[in-house]
Amino acid sequence: MKLVIEGKEVNVREEEFELVKEDWNEYKLLDGGTVRVKATAMRIYRLLDEKGQPLFHDDGQPQMWVTTTTLVVARPR
């Protein structure tokens, strides 16, 4: 499968995954309100070379692309 990532067409393999843990980040505003934010992965792709082999960064970490959705909940003071 191919995706266009940052203007470049790349080979990818969609990875199956299981949600293990998902937390909210919570921020207290100076006016006493709060904002909660949570990013949720929708799809995870492993980047591949022309031969279908996984690509790695210089530090050995695999090259991945994740599509996410961000949920935001704001509560006034």
C-alpha positions as CSV (number, residue, x, y, z in Angstrom):
1,M,0.0,0.0,0.0
2,K,1.2,3.5,-0.6
3,L,0.5,6.8,1.2
4,V,1.5,10.3,0.5
5,I,3.3,11.6,3.6
6,E,4.6,15.1,3.7
7,G,4.3,15.3,-0.1
8,K,6.2,12.1,-0.8
9,E,4.6,8.8,-1.9
10,V,5.9,6.0,0.4
11,N,5.3,2.3,0.8
12,V,3.6,1.4,4.1
13,R,2.0,-1.6,5.8
14,E,-1.0,-1.0,8.1
15,E,-0.4,-2.5,11.5
16,E,-3.1,-4.1,13.5
17,F,-3.1,-2.9,17.1
18,E,-4.9,-3.3,20.4
19,L,-5.7,-0.3,22.7
20,V,-3.8,-0.8,25.9
21,K,-4.2,2.5,27.7
22,E,-5.5,5.9,26.8
23,D,-5.3,8.9,29.1
24,W,-6.6,12.5,29.2
25,N,-4.2,15.4,29.6
26,E,-5.9,18.0,31.8
27,Y,-5.1,21.7,32.0
28,K,-6.3,24.2,34.6
29,L,-6.9,27.7,33.1
30,L,-6.0,30.8,35.0
31,D,-9.7,31.8,35.1
32,G,-10.5,28.5,36.9
33,G,-11.8,26.5,33.9
34,T,-10.3,23.3,32.7
35,V,-9.5,21.8,29.3
36,R,-9.0,18.1,28.8
37,V,-7.3,16.7,25.7
38,K,-6.9,13.2,24.4
39,A,-5.2,12.0,21.2
40,T,-6.5,8.7,19.9
41,A,-4.7,6.6,17.2
42,M,-7.0,5.7,14.3
43,R,-4.5,3.9,12.1
44,I,-0.8,2.9,12.5
45,Y,1.4,2.3,9.5
46,R,5.0,1.0,9.3
47,L,7.1,2.7,6.6
48,L,8.7,0.3,4.1
49,D,11.5,0.5,1.5
50,E,11.1,-0.4,-2.2
51,K,11.6,-4.1,-1.4
52,G,8.9,-4.1,1.3
53,Q,11.4,-4.1,4.2
54,P,10.8,-1.9,7.3
55,L,12.6,1.4,7.4
56,F,14.5,2.6,10.6
57,H,15.7,5.9,11.8
58,D,19.5,6.4,12.5
59,D,18.9,5.6,16.2
60,G,17.3,2.2,15.3
61,Q,13.7,3.2,15.9
62,P,11.2,2.0,13.3
63,Q,9.7,4.6,11.0
64,M,6.0,4.7,11.7
65,W,3.1,7.0,10.6
66,V,0.1,7.3,12.9
67,T,-3.2,9.0,12.0
68,T,-5.0,10.4,15.1
69,T,-8.1,12.2,16.2
70,T,-8.0,14.7,19.1
71,L,-10.8,15.0,21.6
72,V,-11.2,18.2,23.5
73,V,-13.5,18.9,26.5
74,A,-13.6,22.4,27.9
75,R,-15.3,23.3,31.2
76,P,-15.8,26.9,32.3
77,R,-15.0,27.8,35.9
